Amino acid sequence: MRLKDKTIIVTGASSGIGAAAARLFAQEGANVVLGARRADTLREIAGEIEASGGHAACAAGDVGDPSVASALVDTAMAQFGGMNGAFNNAGMVGDMGPVTDMTDQTWSDVIQTNLTSAFLAARAQIPALVKRGGGALVFTGSFVGVSNGGMPGMAAYAASKAGLVGLVQSLAIDWAGQGIRVNAVLPGGTRTAMAGDDPDTIDFVAGLHPMKRLANPEEIARAALFLLSDEASFVTGAPLIADGGMSVRML
């Protein structure tokens, strides 16, 4: 019960890594506040958690909307009396291709969802953590943000995830004195809807990883669990790479 009696916000919680994390954190004793755009799916996952003896609440919406970041914190306060941490996991890849073919809209959407939303989340969440005397924030980055392993056509995604690491490290320095730890988990290829369902593509991407497979969402959720738990009490500003060796493949 590594998160017993703690309240944790999870974004992107309707599928993939976020859904796996919501279930895992609840099993570890947390009250979870779930955020994503698909309200019906969020309610289903929250109901599943409640049926298993856990505690869950929802606040649906787009993480790129400042009001959604505030609504998640407000829900944590109203339902559970405050918050102790967050797994800011929502993200997107966007249309892939060379920058010469990239539209302004693609660039804007990817940066807004992957980087600006992290700023909005931190701005809303940090005051609530200060009221609790500290806590932990974890953001989902990517190995692409530190070493893209030769993956072409990912300029917007790579820029957003590299920027996210910089934001995490800056937040870690700014708020360490207030008892707030800020870290990122950097997954490799993971078996989620974002990875698609074409077997040939999945096999190709899996083969790029030294471990010759994709991660299961639960494996990435466990990395986030560590960073949110007291087991990581002296860890802040860290990009925790959980990518099956992908980031060192080109070294």
Beta strands, then each sheet from edge to edge (+ up, - down):
strand 1: 7-11
strand 2: 31-35
strand 3: 55-58
strand 4: 85-88
strand 5: 135-140
strand 6: 180-187
strand 7: 239-242
sheet 1: 3+ 2+ 1+ 4+ 5+ 6+ 7+
end
